[in-house]
Amino acid sequence: MGANPSSNPHPHPHPKLGLRAWMERVLVECDRAAAGFDADAVHDLRVALRRCRSLADGLIALDPDFSWKEMKKAGKKLFQALGELRDMQVMAEWIEKLGHAEAGDAASRVSTENRGDPVVVKLLDHVHAREAACKQHALKDLNQFDRKQWRQWSRALPQRAARVRPGSVVYLHLALEKWTAAYDLHKHAWRTRSRVGLHQLRIGIKRFRYTVENFLPRQHALWGADLKELQDLLGEVHDLDVLWAMAVEIGAFADLESRKHWREKLNAERDKRIARYRELMVGRQSLWRVWRAQLPAGPALRAAALARLRVWAGYLDPDFLHSQRVEKLALLLYDGLRAAGLVSAEAAAPNVDDDWRDVLQAAALLHDVGKARGAGKHQKTSYRMIRGLARPLGWSARELELAAVVARYHRGALPRPRGKTLRMLELPERRVALELAGVLRLANALDSRNGHEPRLEVQVQDNCVLVRAAGYSALERSGEEVAGARHLLETVLRRPVLVRALRVAARLRPAGQPRAAASTRS
C-alpha cells in the first residue's frame, strides 16, 4: 500500500540505521505489534522488515551466501502476513479522509452526517471486519516467526555486509541497474497509462529508492526527499485504485448516481497525484535525467562492472589474494605481448567496443570461484558459475561468455578446437579465447606464493618470447608447473616461450653504478 493518507506524519520517524540495528529493531517491533496490532505498530514492524529485506536484496547481488536468501525468505513470510492487515488499516484511513472531505469538517475524522452515507458505512464495515480477521492470521504468523534464528543472522550477516563500503562504485553500479529497470517501467507505464503499469512503476522506483537509501549516503542526501515523494504519489494512486476495486467488488454503491459520484471523487484525487508525478518526471528537466547524470557511464561504467565482479569473487574465492596476484601477472604479461606486437586479440573483432584486456582481467579475478564448491576440477565449476552470472551493465554478453571460457582453461586439459566449450564462441573469438587462456594459464603458474611482489617483464629475442618473473626458480617444483603451463601460449603464439628469473636487485641498481660480475642465468 502507499503512504499513510493522514495529514499528520508518523510521530516517531526512525533514523537511517545499519543492517544490525534494523534486524534488532525487527525483534523489538515484533513485541510491540503482538500487543494489539495497532496501525503504528504494524507500520513500524513492516518498515523494519522491509529495510532488512531491501538490504538483503542489494547484498545478494554481491555476496552469494545462502543466509541472505534465508533471512529474506523469513522476513517475507511475516511481512506478507502483516500486508493485508496494513492494507485494511490504510483503506480505513482513506475512507475516513474521503468522507471527511465530503463533510467539509477539517476537525473531524468522519462526520456523523457523512457516516450516514451508505457507501462509507458499507466500506468501513467491510474493512473493519477484514481487519479483525487479518489480526488473527497475523498473530499466528508472528508466533511462528523464528526469533532465535533471526538473532543469529543479526550477528553474522552485518559482518559480511561490512566488506563493501557504503558509497563505493560497486553500489553505484547496483543503483544504475535499479535506475535502468525503473526507467523502463516508467516508459511503459507512461505509454499505457494502465493501473498495472503504474503499480509496477511504483515498485521499480521503490527498489531504486531503497538501494540509494541503504548504500549511497551522499546521493540519498540529494535525492531522498524526491524519491520518497514519488513513492508516496504512486502509492496513493495505487491505494485509490484498490479502494475503487474493493467498492465495486462488495457492491458498495446503491445506485448509478452514487457510483458516478465516488468515481469522480477518486479520479480527482488520483489525477492530482498523476499530474505531480508528470511535473517531476517528464520532460528535459526530469529527475530521471538528474539521477542518471550522477551514475557511472562510459569507461567509468565498465570499471564499476569490473569492481562488482571483483567483489563477487572476493566473497567466493578461498584464496583471493592469489587471484589478485594472478590478475597483476596476467595483465603484465598481456601488456608485454601487446607491446611486442604478438597479441592478435584486438584485431580479431574490429569495430566492436569489447576490451579483451578487461576480459582477461575479469577471468583472472574469477578463475578460482569454483573452489567455493570444492577443489576438484574447480575450473569447470568456475566456468559454469561465471556463465550463470547476470550480465553486468557496461559489459556485453559475449565478453562475459569469453571470460568464462578463459577461466575454464586456466588449468587442466588443453582446449580442443572442436570442443563444446569453444564452439559456444564465434570463430573470430576462439583465437582470442586461446590467447587469453594461454596468458592466464602461465600467469597462474608464475604466482610463486612466496611473498614476492608480482613483477614480470617480456622481451622478444631470436623469435622467442622471454618472460622474466620475480620469484621464479627452475629448480623449484613450481618450475615444472610453469614448463607445462607455457605450452598453450607457445601454441597460439607459434614460437617458444622461455621463463627466467627476474633479477630484481639488478633492476634497482642506482644509475651510474657499475654492473656486478655476470652471473649464470637460471
C-alpha positions in Angstrom: 0.0 0.0 0.0 1.0 3.6 -0.4 1.8 6.2 2.2 -0.5 7.0 5.2 -3.0 9.5 3.8 -3.4 11.1 7.2 -2.3 14.7 7.3 -0.1 14.0 10.3 3.2 12.2 9.6 4.3 9.3 11.7 5.2 10.8 15.1 8.4 8.9 15.7 10.3 8.5 12.4 13.2 6.1 12.7 16.7 7.2 11.8 18.6 5.6 9.0 20.5 2.8 10.7 22.7 -0.1 9.6 21.7 -3.7 9.0 22.4 -4.9 12.5 20.3 -2.1 14.1 17.4 -2.8 11.7 17.5 -6.5 12.3 17.4 -5.9 16.1 14.6 -3.4 15.6 12.5 -6.2 14.0 12.6 -8.1 17.2 11.6 -5.0 19.2 8.7 -4.2 16.9 7.5 -7.8 17.0 6.8 -7.4 20.7 5.0 -4.0 20.1 2.9 -5.5 17.3 1.9 -8.5 19.3 0.3 -6.2 21.9 -2.7 -5.5 19.7 -1.6 -4.8 16.1 -2.4 -1.2 16.2 -1.7 0.8 13.0 1.5 2.4 14.2 3.0 -0.9 15.4 2.1 -2.8 12.2 3.6 0.1 10.2 6.8 0.1 12.2 7.3 -3.6 12.0 6.8 -3.7 8.3 9.2 -0.8 7.8 11.9 -2.7 9.8 11.3 -5.9 7.9 11.2 -4.0 4.5 14.5 -2.3 5.3 16.2 -5.7 6.2 14.9 -7.3 3.1 15.9 -4.4 0.8 19.4 -4.5 2.3 19.5 -8.2 1.6 18.3 -7.6 -2.0 21.3 -5.4 -2.7 23.8 -7.6 -0.9 22.6 -10.9 -2.6 23.8 -9.4 -5.9 27.3 -9.2 -4.4 27.5 -11.9 -1.8 26.1 -15.4 -2.8 26.0 -16.7 0.7 22.7 -18.6 1.1 22.0 -16.9 4.5 20.8 -13.7 2.7 18.1 -15.6 0.9 17.1 -17.4 4.0 16.8 -14.2 6.0 14.9 -12.6 3.2 12.5 -15.5 3.0 11.9 -15.5 6.7 11.2 -11.7 6.7 9.0 -12.0 3.6 6.6 -14.5 5.3 6.0 -12.2 8.2 5.9 -9.1 6.0 3.2 -10.6 3.9 1.3 -11.8 6.9 1.0 -8.2 8.0 0.4 -7.0 4.5 -3.4 -7.4 4.2 -3.8 -6.1 7.8 -1.9 -3.0 6.8 -3.9 -2.7 3.6 -7.2 -2.7 5.6 -5.8 -0.1 8.0 -4.7 2.2 5.2 -8.1 1.7 3.4 -9.9 2.7 6.6 -7.9 5.9 6.7 -8.6 6.6 3.1 -12.3 6.1 3.5 -12.3 8.4 6.5 -10.3 11.0 4.7 -12.6 11.0 1.7 -15.6 11.1 4.0 -14.1 14.0 5.9 -13.6 15.8 2.6 -17.2 15.2 1.7 -18.4 16.6 5.0 -16.1 19.6 4.8 -15.3 19.4 8.5 -11.5 19.8 8.9 -11.5 18.9 12.6 -13.3 15.6 12.4 -12.4 12.2 11.0 -15.8 11.3 9.6 -18.8 13.5 10.5 -21.9 11.9 11.9 -23.8 13.1 8.9 -21.3 11.5 6.5 -21.4 8.2 8.4 -25.0 8.0 7.1 -23.6 7.8 3.5 -24.3 4.1 2.6 -21.1 3.9 0.7 -18.9 5.0 3.6 -20.8 2.7 6.0 -20.6 -0.3 3.8 -16.9 0.2 3.1 -16.0 0.8 6.7 -18.0 -2.3 7.8 -16.2 -4.4 5.3 -12.7 -3.1 6.1 -13.2 -3.4 9.9 -14.4 -7.0 9.5 -11.4 -7.9 7.3 -9.1 -6.1 9.8 -10.3 -8.3 12.7 -9.8 -11.5 10.6 -6.3 -10.3 9.5 -5.2 -9.7 13.0 -5.9 -13.3 13.8 -3.8 -14.5 10.8 -1.0 -12.1 11.6 -0.8 -13.3 15.2 -0.4 -16.9 14.1 2.4 -16.0 11.7 4.1 -13.7 14.3 4.1 -16.6 16.8 5.8 -18.8 14.2 8.5 -16.2 13.4 11.9 -17.8 14.4 13.3 -15.1 16.6 16.3 -17.2 17.6 17.4 -17.7 14.0 16.8 -14.1 13.2 19.0 -13.1 16.2 21.8 -15.3 14.9 21.6 -13.7 11.4 21.7 -10.3 13.0 25.2 -11.1 14.3 26.6 -12.9 11.2 25.2 -11.0 8.2 26.3 -7.5 9.2 29.9 -8.7 9.3 29.6 -9.9 5.7 27.9 -6.7 4.6 30.7 -4.6 6.1 33.2 -5.9 3.5 31.8 -3.4 0.9 32.0 0.3 1.9 28.8 2.3 1.5 29.1 4.8 -1.3 31.5 2.6 -3.3 31.5 2.3 -7.0 30.0 -1.1 -6.7 26.9 0.3 -5.1 26.8 3.0 -7.8 26.7 0.2 -10.4 23.9 -1.6 -8.4 21.9 1.7 -8.3 22.3 2.1 -12.0 20.8 -1.3 -12.5 17.8 -0.3 -10.4 17.5 3.0 -12.2 17.5 1.3 -15.6 14.8 -1.1 -14.6 12.7 1.7 -13.1 13.1 3.9 -16.1 12.0 1.1 -18.4 8.9 0.7 -16.2 8.3 4.5 -16.4 8.3 4.4 -20.2 5.9 1.5 -20.3 3.6 3.0 -17.7 3.5 6.4 -19.4 2.8 4.8 -22.7 -0.1 2.6 -21.5 -1.4 4.6 -18.5 -2.7 1.3 -17.1 -3.2 0.6 -13.4 -0.9 -2.4 -13.6 1.8 -0.4 -15.3 1.7 2.4 -12.7 1.8 -0.2 -9.9 4.9 -1.9 -11.4 6.5 1.6 -11.8 5.9 2.2 -8.1 7.7 -1.0 -7.2 10.6 -0.1 -9.6 11.1 3.3 -8.0 10.8 1.8 -4.6 13.7 -0.6 -5.3 15.8 2.2 -6.7 15.0 4.4 -3.7 15.9 1.6 -1.2 19.2 1.0 -3.0 20.2 4.7 -2.8 18.9 5.0 0.8 20.8 1.9 2.1 24.1 2.1 0.2 24.7 5.6 -1.2 24.6 8.2 1.6 25.8 11.1 -0.5 23.2 10.5 -3.2 20.5 9.9 -0.7 21.1 13.3 0.9 20.4 14.9 -2.5 17.7 12.6 -3.9 16.0 11.2 -0.8 13.1 13.7 -0.5 12.2 13.4 -4.2 12.3 9.6 -4.1 10.1 9.5 -1.1 7.6 11.9 -2.7 7.4 9.9 -5.9 6.9 6.6 -4.0 4.2 8.2 -1.9 2.5 9.7 -5.0 2.4 6.4 -6.8 1.5 4.5 -3.7 -1.5 6.7 -3.2 -2.6 6.2 -6.8 -2.4 2.5 -6.1 -4.4 2.9 -2.9 -7.2 4.8 -4.7 -7.3 2.1 -7.5 -7.6 -0.6 -4.8 -10.3 1.3 -3.0 -12.4 1.6 -6.1 -11.9 -2.1 -7.0 -12.9 -3.1 -3.4 -16.0 -0.8 -3.5 -17.1 -2.4 -6.8 -16.4 -5.9 -5.6 -18.5 -5.6 -2.4 -21.3 -3.7 -4.2 -20.9 -0.6 -2.1 -23.0 1.6 -4.4 -26.7 1.8 -4.0 -27.3 3.4 -7.5 -25.6 4.7 -10.6 -25.6 8.2 -9.2 -23.7 7.1 -6.1 -21.2 5.1 -8.2 -20.6 8.1 -10.6 -20.1 10.4 -7.6 -17.5 8.2 -6.0 -15.7 7.5 -9.3 -15.4 11.3 -9.9 -14.2 11.8 -6.3 -11.5 9.1 -6.6 -10.4 10.2 -10.0 -10.0 13.8 -8.8 -7.6 12.6 -6.1 -5.8 10.3 -8.5 -5.4 12.9 -11.2 -3.7 15.4 -8.8 -1.1 12.8 -8.0 -0.5 11.8 -11.6 -0.1 15.5 -12.5 2.5 16.0 -9.8 4.4 12.9 -11.0 4.3 14.2 -14.5 5.7 17.6 -13.3 8.7 15.8 -11.7 9.4 13.0 -14.1 8.5 14.0 -17.7 10.5 16.4 -19.9 14.1 17.5 -20.4 14.4 18.6 -16.7 13.0 15.4 -15.3 14.5 13.7 -12.3 15.3 10.7 -14.4 18.0 12.8 -16.2 19.3 14.3 -13.0 19.8 10.9 -11.4 21.3 9.3 -14.5 23.9 12.1 -14.9 25.4 11.2 -11.5 25.6 7.5 -12.1 28.5 5.7 -13.9 28.8 6.0 -17.7 31.3 5.1 -20.4 34.7 3.9 -19.1 33.6 4.5 -15.5 30.7 2.1 -16.0 33.0 -0.6 -17.3 35.3 -0.1 -14.3 32.3 -0.2 -11.9 31.2 -3.5 -13.5 34.7 -5.0 -13.1 34.7 -3.8 -9.5 31.5 -5.6 -8.9 32.9 -8.8 -10.4 35.9 -8.4 -8.1 33.7 -8.1 -5.0 31.7 -11.2 -6.0 34.8 -13.2 -6.5 36.2 -12.0 -3.2 33.2 -13.5 -1.3 33.7 -16.9 -3.0 37.4 -17.4 -3.6 39.0 -19.0 -0.6 42.4 -17.6 -1.6 41.5 -14.4 -3.3 45.0 -12.9 -2.7 46.3 -15.5 -5.1 43.8 -14.5 -7.7 44.7 -10.8 -7.3 48.4 -11.6 -7.8 47.5 -13.7 -10.9 45.5 -10.7 -12.1 48.6 -8.5 -12.0 50.8 -11.0 -13.6 48.3 -11.7 -16.4 48.0 -8.0 -17.2 51.7 -7.5 -17.2 52.2 -10.5 -19.5 49.4 -9.4 -21.8 50.7 -5.8 -22.0 54.2 -7.0 -22.7 53.0 -9.3 -25.5 50.9 -6.5 -26.9 53.8 -4.0 -26.9 55.8 -6.6 -28.8 53.0 -6.9 -31.4 52.4 -10.6 -30.5 48.7 -10.3 -29.4 46.2 -10.6 -32.2 43.1 -10.3 -29.9 42.5 -6.7 -30.7 42.4 -7.3 -34.4 40.1 -10.4 -34.1 36.9 -8.4 -34.0 37.3 -4.9 -35.4 34.7 -2.2 -34.9 33.4 -3.5 -31.7 33.5 -2.0 -28.2 34.8 -5.1 -26.4 38.0 -4.8 -24.5 39.9 -8.1 -24.4 42.2 -6.8 -21.7 39.2 -6.3 -19.4 38.1 -9.8 -20.3 41.4 -11.2 -19.2 41.3 -9.2 -16.0 37.9 -10.5 -15.2 38.9 -14.1 -15.9 41.9 -13.7 -13.7 39.9 -12.4 -10.8 37.2 -15.1 -11.2 39.2 -18.1 -12.2 39.1 -19.8 -8.8 35.5 -19.0 -7.7 34.6 -22.7 -8.3 36.7 -23.6 -5.3 33.8 -22.4 -3.2 32.1 -25.6 -4.2 35.1 -28.0 -4.0 38.6 -28.0 -5.2 38.2 -30.9 -7.6 38.1 -29.7 -11.3 37.2 -26.3 -9.9 38.0 -24.7 -13.3 34.8 -26.3 -14.8 32.8 -25.1 -11.8 34.2 -21.6 -12.2 33.1 -21.7 -15.9 29.5 -22.6 -15.0 29.3 -20.1 -12.2 30.6 -17.2 -14.4 28.2 -18.1 -17.2 25.4 -18.1 -14.7 26.0 -14.5 -13.7 23.7 -11.8 -14.9 25.5 -9.6 -17.4 26.7 -6.5 -15.6 25.7 -3.2 -17.2 28.6 -1.9 -19.3 29.6 -5.3 -20.5 28.3 -7.4 -23.4 27.1 -11.0 -23.0 29.9 -12.1 -25.4 32.5 -10.6 -23.1 31.2 -12.4 -20.1 31.0 -15.7 -22.0 34.6 -15.2 -23.2 35.8 -14.5 -19.6 34.1 -17.8 -18.5 35.9 -19.7 -21.3 39.3 -18.2 -20.4 38.8 -19.0 -16.7 37.8 -22.6 -17.7 41.2 -23.2 -19.3 43.5 -21.6 -16.7 44.5 -25.2 -15.7 43.6 -28.8 -16.6 43.2 -30.2 -20.1 44.1 -28.0 -23.0 41.2 -26.6 -25.0 40.2 -28.6 -28.1 39.3 -26.5 -31.2 36.1 -28.7 -31.8 35.3 -29.0 -28.1 31.9 -28.0 -26.8 33.2 -25.0 -24.8 35.0 -23.3 -27.7 32.0 -24.0 -30.0 30.0 -21.6 -27.8 32.0 -18.8 -29.3 32.0 -17.2 -32.7 35.0 -18.2 -34.9 37.0 -14.9 -34.5 36.6 -15.1 -30.7 38.0 -18.6 -30.4 41.6 -17.4 -31.1 41.1 -14.6 -28.7 40.0 -17.1 -26.1 43.0 -19.3 -26.7 45.4 -16.4 -26.5 43.9 -15.1 -23.2 43.7 -18.5 -21.7 47.4 -19.1 -22.6 48.3 -15.8 -20.8 46.2 -16.7 -17.8 47.5 -20.3 -17.6 51.1 -19.1 -17.5 50.3 -16.2 -15.1 48.6 -18.7 -12.7 51.6 -20.9 -12.7 54.0 -18.0 -12.2 52.4 -16.9 -8.9 55.2 -18.0 -6.6 53.1 -17.6 -3.4 56.4 -16.9 -1.6 55.9 -13.3 -0.7 57.4 -11.8 -3.9 55.5 -8.8 -5.3 54.1 -9.8 -8.7 56.6 -8.4 -11.2 57.2 -9.5 -14.8 59.0 -8.4 -17.9 58.5 -9.6 -21.5 61.1 -9.4 -24.3 61.4 -10.9 -27.8 64.8 -12.5 -28.6 65.6 -14.6 -31.7 62.0 -15.3 -32.4 61.5 -16.5 -28.8 59.4 -14.8 -26.1 61.5 -14.3 -22.9 59.4 -13.8 -19.8 61.3 -12.8 -16.7 59.3 -13.2 -13.4 60.2 -12.2 -9.9 60.5 -15.2 -7.5 60.7 -17.8 -10.3 63.2 -20.6 -10.0 63.5 -23.5 -12.4 64.9 -25.6 -9.6 61.7 -25.5 -7.5 58.7 -27.6 -8.1 56.8 -24.6 -9.4 59.3 -24.7 -12.3 57.7 -27.9 -13.6 54.3 -26.3 -13.4 55.5 -23.3 -15.4 57.1 -25.5 -18.0 53.7 -27.2 -18.6 51.7 -24.0 -18.3 53.6 -22.2 -21.1 52.6 -24.8 -23.8 49.2 -23.3 -24.6 50.7 -19.8 -25.1 53.5 -21.2 -27.2 50.9 -22.9 -29.4 48.9 -19.8 -30.1 51.9 -17.5 -30.5 53.7 -20.1 -32.7 57.0 -19.5 -31.0 58.9 -20.7 -27.9 58.2 -19.1 -24.5 61.2 -19.1 -22.2 60.8 -18.2 -18.5 63.7 -16.9 -16.4 64.1 -15.3 -13.1 63.8 -11.5 -12.9 66.9 -10.1 -11.2 65.2 -7.5 -9.0 68.4 -6.3 -7.4 69.9 -5.6 -10.7 66.9 -3.7 -11.9 67.0 -1.4 -8.8 70.8 -0.6 -9.2 71.3 3.2 -8.9 72.1 4.9 -12.2 75.9 5.0 -12.9 76.8 2.2 -10.6 78.9 -0.5 -12.4 77.3 -3.8 -13.1 78.5 -6.7 -10.9 80.2 -9.7 -12.5 77.8 -11.5 -14.8 76.1 -14.5 -13.2 74.8 -17.5 -14.9 71.1 -17.1 -15.9 68.8 -19.7 -14.3 
